[in-house]
């Protein structure tokens, strides 16, 4: 079997491009926000755009474009996309807010102590704008690929 045959799967290709572009775009969008180049954003959860949203929307739309919007796989993909997008903007965002407040509480309670507590990860979710950015990127990736690779 040809190991490069996996790239003939156009849905998989769309998913990978959507994720890669979203992760790469986090670097310049973080620079615009903080005026610092943070190359580690390529591997970060959170940030603009949401790679979870971009990955799933590009994959879901690709299923519809390549196999038909009446295909049962498209319906399942839509359901999974809705769950992940809701989770990215809702549950994971709230977990990040909780981590932020707990870190502040630790900082206040442990001030002056010799403890070296590790901070909880605060950027694990997405703002609604970051999710919309991921959704738009996902649409762009899937439609562009479908036009270039019919």
C-alpha positions as CSV (number, residue, x, y, z in Angstrom):
1,X,0.0,0.0,0.0
2,X,1.2,3.5,-0.9
3,X,1.8,5.5,2.3
4,X,1.0,8.7,0.4
5,X,-2.5,7.4,-0.6
6,X,-3.8,8.8,2.7
7,X,-3.6,12.2,1.0
8,X,-6.1,11.1,-1.6
9,X,-8.7,11.3,1.2
10,X,-10.0,14.8,0.5
11,X,-11.9,15.1,3.7
12,X,-8.8,14.2,5.7
13,X,-6.8,16.6,3.7
14,X,-9.3,19.4,4.4
15,X,-9.3,18.6,8.1
16,X,-5.5,18.7,8.3
17,X,-5.2,21.9,6.3
18,X,-7.9,23.5,8.5
19,X,-6.1,22.6,11.7
20,X,-2.6,23.5,10.4
21,X,-3.8,27.0,9.1
22,X,-5.7,27.7,12.4
23,X,-2.6,26.8,14.5
24,X,-0.3,28.8,12.3
25,X,-2.7,31.9,12.3
26,X,-2.6,31.9,16.1
27,X,1.0,33.3,16.0
28,X,0.3,36.5,14.1
29,X,-3.1,37.1,15.8
30,X,-1.4,36.7,19.2
31,X,1.2,39.2,18.0
32,X,-1.5,41.7,17.1
33,X,-3.1,41.2,20.5
34,X,0.1,41.3,22.7
35,X,2.8,42.8,20.4
36,X,5.0,39.8,21.2
37,X,5.9,37.0,18.9
38,X,4.9,33.8,20.7
39,X,5.9,30.9,18.5
40,X,4.6,28.4,21.1
41,X,1.1,29.5,20.1
42,X,1.4,27.0,17.2
43,X,1.0,24.2,19.8
44,X,-1.4,26.0,22.2
45,X,-5.0,25.3,22.9
46,X,-7.1,28.5,22.9
47,X,-6.3,31.6,20.9
48,X,-7.6,33.0,17.6
49,X,-8.8,31.2,15.5
50,X,-10.2,28.1,17.2
51,X,-8.4,25.2,15.6
52,X,-11.1,22.8,16.9
53,X,-13.8,24.8,15.1
54,X,-11.7,25.1,11.9
55,X,-10.8,21.5,11.8
56,X,-14.4,20.2,12.3
57,X,-16.1,22.7,10.1
58,X,-13.7,22.1,7.2
59,X,-14.2,18.4,7.6
60,X,-17.9,18.6,7.9
61,X,-18.3,20.9,4.9
62,X,-16.0,18.7,2.9
63,X,-18.1,15.6,3.7
64,X,-21.1,17.6,2.4
65,X,-19.4,18.9,-0.7
66,X,-17.7,15.6,-1.7
67,X,-20.4,13.1,-0.7
68,X,-23.6,15.1,-0.5
69,X,-25.4,17.0,2.1
70,X,-28.0,14.2,2.2
71,X,-25.4,11.6,3.2
72,X,-25.9,10.3,6.8
73,X,-22.1,10.9,7.4
74,X,-22.8,14.6,6.9
75,X,-25.5,14.5,9.5
76,X,-23.2,12.8,12.0
77,X,-20.4,15.3,11.2
78,X,-22.7,18.2,11.8
79,X,-23.7,16.8,15.2
80,X,-20.1,16.2,16.3
81,X,-19.2,19.7,15.1
82,X,-22.0,21.3,17.1
83,X,-20.8,19.4,20.2
84,X,-17.2,20.4,19.8
85,X,-17.9,24.0,19.0
86,X,-20.2,24.3,22.0
87,X,-17.6,22.7,24.1
88,X,-14.8,25.0,22.8
89,X,-16.7,28.2,23.5
90,X,-18.7,27.0,26.6
91,X,-17.3,24.3,28.8
92,X,-13.6,24.8,28.0
93,X,-13.9,28.6,28.2
94,X,-15.5,28.3,31.7
95,X,-12.8,26.0,32.8
96,X,-10.2,28.6,31.7
97,X,-12.0,31.3,33.7
98,X,-12.1,29.1,36.8
99,X,-8.4,28.3,36.4
100,X,-7.7,32.1,36.2
101,X,-9.6,32.8,39.4
102,X,-8.0,29.8,41.2
103,X,-4.5,31.0,40.2
104,X,-5.4,34.5,41.6
105,X,-6.6,32.9,44.8
106,X,-3.4,30.8,45.1
107,X,-1.3,33.9,44.5
108,X,-3.2,35.9,47.2
109,X,-3.2,33.0,49.7
110,X,0.4,31.9,49.3
111,X,2.0,35.3,49.0
112,X,5.2,35.1,51.1
113,X,5.2,31.3,51.4
114,X,8.0,29.2,49.9
115,X,5.6,27.0,48.0
116,X,6.1,26.8,44.3
117,X,2.7,25.8,43.1
118,X,2.2,25.3,39.4
119,X,-0.4,27.6,37.9
120,X,-3.4,26.0,36.3
121,X,-3.7,26.4,32.5
122,X,-5.9,29.4,31.9
123,X,-6.2,29.4,28.1
124,X,-8.0,26.2,27.4
125,X,-11.1,27.5,25.8
126,X,-12.2,30.0,23.2
127,X,-14.1,33.2,23.2
128,X,-17.1,33.3,20.9
129,X,-15.1,35.5,18.5
130,X,-12.3,32.9,18.3
131,X,-14.9,30.2,17.6
132,X,-16.4,32.2,14.8
133,X,-12.9,32.8,13.4
134,X,-12.4,29.0,13.4
135,X,-15.8,28.4,11.8
136,X,-15.1,30.9,9.0
137,X,-11.6,29.5,8.4
138,X,-13.1,26.0,8.2
139,X,-15.6,27.2,5.6
140,X,-12.8,28.9,3.6
141,X,-10.6,25.8,3.7
142,X,-13.3,23.4,2.6
143,X,-14.7,25.5,-0.2
144,X,-11.3,26.5,-1.5
145,X,-10.1,22.9,-1.5
146,X,-13.4,21.7,-3.2
147,X,-12.9,24.3,-5.9
148,X,-9.3,23.4,-6.5
149,X,-9.7,19.6,-6.1
150,X,-13.2,18.7,-7.3
